[in-house]
Amino acid sequence: REASAQSQAVIRAAGGAVVRAADDGTEVLVVHRPRYDDWTFPKGKAKPGESYEDCALREVEEETGLRCELERELASTSYVDAHGRQKLVRYWLMRAVAGELRFLHEVDDGVWLAPEQAARRLSYSRDLHVLDGI
């Protein structure tokens, strides 16, 4: 019974749409994950007892090297992951306050793009709802 209850648990995750000012508006950071060969926003699973907000800040920093501040919550996404588990990802609009863009954990590349360009680069249509809130 325990295994069955555990398999029904929703995987909690969080991440961020990191934005910066550009000459012609706003740019958002989109990252590439070689394991999945996809382009998405930096995100990851919450640790036990970790708040969604703390998870979002930690994951963005781990994946991009950028220490950020939360501005406001954006749309969440929910989907079944590769292991058949339900996953809920909450996202925040973020701005970098320290650090340098670098890729160490699970991410091997990232690009700053205008929202229209990001919409074409993102691998998952569910991420478009997050992008709409920027």
C-alpha angles and dihedrals in degrees: 000000000000093000090049093050090047093051089054093053116109114243107236117217139159141189147155147253099220112203135188135183116261132186091260100036133291131344126201128206117242119185135206121225112200093199090065098020089228140131116228144128119291109268143139148174122294119244117236109285093007117132119237089244094053090045092052093051093045095047094047091050093046093049100038108020089237121127105210143185124227117244104176140329118267131196118308125226128216126191145140110268128220090274094054094255125135110246128195117196120189117198135201133197104243140185123204114244099174143001136056127269108262135144120227112136122053092324125090103175143014138184136200108229139174109253092255091053092045090054089059094044099048113101098211127058088212088068090061089073089057091048091051090066096059 
